[in-house]
Amino acid sequence: MEISILPAAFESDVLLDGVGYRLEFRYVSHVAMWLVRLYTADGELIVSKFAEIDQPLLGDCRSPRRPRGELWCVNSPARATVDHADFSVRTRLVYISRAEIEQFATSIAAA
């Protein structure tokens, strides 16, 4: 599922695996990176970290409140960094559900 993103800064309420969350993205100019924050629907912070392009955003988050799947910032064409203007143009925020992850793992194991 692709989540629409806007330039500069944005917040979005999203439903991931049937659970409500709030995503917040802010461009931090002095480090030239995007800060990602994920909250529960009632505003409790789950994770706050700089987005790494083409890497799982929640991979190291061990909170039981995190979504069961994984968020990715996918950059196309591939590039190591995404600047302020590129984020909404060249990059897509994608959520991969737990069911999709398990289906992929099963297909790889069967190959």
PyMOL commands that set and color helices and strands:
alter all, ss='L'
color gray80, all
select helices_A, chain A and resi 87-90+98-110
alter helices_A, ss='H'
color red, helices_A
select strands_A, chain A and resi 2-3+9-16+19-28+33-40+45-50+70-75+91-96
alter strands_A, ss='S'
color yellow, strands_A
deselect
rebuild
show_as cartoon
